[in-house]
Amino acid sequence: MSDSWSVENAEKIREEVWRLRFREEGRAQYEAWRHSRTWAEPVDFGSFDVEGQLPVEDTSWRIEKLLPANGNALVIGPRKVGKSTFVGQAIKAITGGGMLLGHFRAQPATVAWLNYENSCETQRQWVRDLNLAHPERLHLLHLRGVSMPLSAPLVRRWLVKWLRDRGVGVLILDPYLRAAQGVVSDEQDNGQANTFTMLIDEIKAEAGVAEAVIPTHTPKARVEPGAESARGAGRLEDWADSLIYVTRDLVLKTRFIRAEGRDVDLDESALIFEPATRGLSIDLFGGDREQARRERVITNGRAEVLRALREAGPEGLSQRELSEVTGLYAAKLKPIIREMIRLGEIHVVPGPRGSRLHRLGPRPVGD
């Protein structure tokens, strides 16, 4: 770079530097002003020798074991897995003060469901299918194709008033990225995710809303069971008090749920879906995916073993012969045999040269 170029452009460079400084200072002052509108002096309880004497209540819940009172929840799962179905069941439990999934008691509240995903006709029919005991406690906003940038002062003031006028206790924004329009342009940006979640907490505080629930997607890449996460910035999961994962096993054709968070700890459990009512309940005998897959192997394997023994006749088959006929190797075959013996479907008798033969039916009395 020549000296003449530097001399000729020095003034332009100084002007550009000042312009950037003015912009940065303007942004800082605007952010300070924006946050000052909702700032309130925090309560000072004094030193902990005083505060430590205050009573500590047990954790209270909006939904027992799943959503702490005054908390935030993410409902996380792949697309079309049933997140909205779960949310609908949560709404039914909350508005009616009933049970979610047949196990978790909900405390009654008025709910606002901001629907960014479905058409109003589809959403309306879904809610009709829920057969709510207290439909007056649910308010819907149909926002598919509607601009609703919550960061815009006009929109924010309108929503706060709308929520407050209806006495909303639980706010559902479905799904995350559409609700975050105008704030999150890069879903991997932790700063943008943090700005959005702070905005939701501010709106809650202004409107007197206790809890927020936001369904969001997982990445498209498949992960090991139990390793699912919300798509995008990690700050989103940091914000939530409860992370509720709804998943589906394509082989088993079964939905599963698990949850973790602050005082939230639900082991993965199979779900039963009732299409007529869009109902969900926990399958008490379903277990997690690993257990379900084991049981599927045993169920399929039992059918193969029974077929092989019927064809073999009364003489029966050794374990090696069963393995050859069914194609099940020893590690899979042994638990199947144990379960079939327990159920009385087969029994074992001594065979030639120290072998053990498997035959149909329970062990004969006195044998």
Secondary structure as GFF3:
##gff-version 3
##sequence-region A 1 367
A	DSSP	alpha_helix	3	36	.	.	.	ID=ss1
A	DSSP	alpha_helix	48	51	.	.	.	ID=ss2
A	DSSP	beta_strand	61	63	.	.	.	ID=ss3
A	DSSP	beta_strand	67	68	.	.	.	ID=ss4
A	DSSP	beta_strand	72	77	.	.	.	ID=ss5
A	DSSP	alpha_helix	83	96	.	.	.	ID=ss6
A	DSSP	beta_strand	99	100	.	.	.	ID=ss7
A	DSSP	beta_strand	104	105	.	.	.	ID=ss8
A	DSSP	beta_strand	111	115	.	.	.	ID=ss9
A	DSSP	alpha_helix	120	130	.	.	.	ID=ss10
A	DSSP	three_ten_helix	135	137	.	.	.	ID=ss11
A	DSSP	beta_strand	138	142	.	.	.	ID=ss12
A	DSSP	alpha_helix	153	165	.	.	.	ID=ss13
A	DSSP	beta_strand	170	174	.	.	.	ID=ss14
A	DSSP	alpha_helix	176	179	.	.	.	ID=ss15
A	DSSP	alpha_helix	190	207	.	.	.	ID=ss16
A	DSSP	beta_strand	211	217	.	.	.	ID=ss17
A	DSSP	alpha_helix	235	239	.	.	.	ID=ss18
A	DSSP	beta_strand	242	249	.	.	.	ID=ss19
A	DSSP	beta_strand	254	261	.	.	.	ID=ss20
A	DSSP	beta_strand	264	274	.	.	.	ID=ss21
A	DSSP	beta_strand	279	282	.	.	.	ID=ss22
A	DSSP	alpha_helix	289	312	.	.	.	ID=ss23
A	DSSP	alpha_helix	319	326	.	.	.	ID=ss24
A	DSSP	alpha_helix	330	342	.	.	.	ID=ss25
A	DSSP	beta_strand	346	350	.	.	.	ID=ss26
A	DSSP	three_ten_helix	352	354	.	.	.	ID=ss27
A	DSSP	beta_strand	356	360	.	.	.	ID=ss28
###
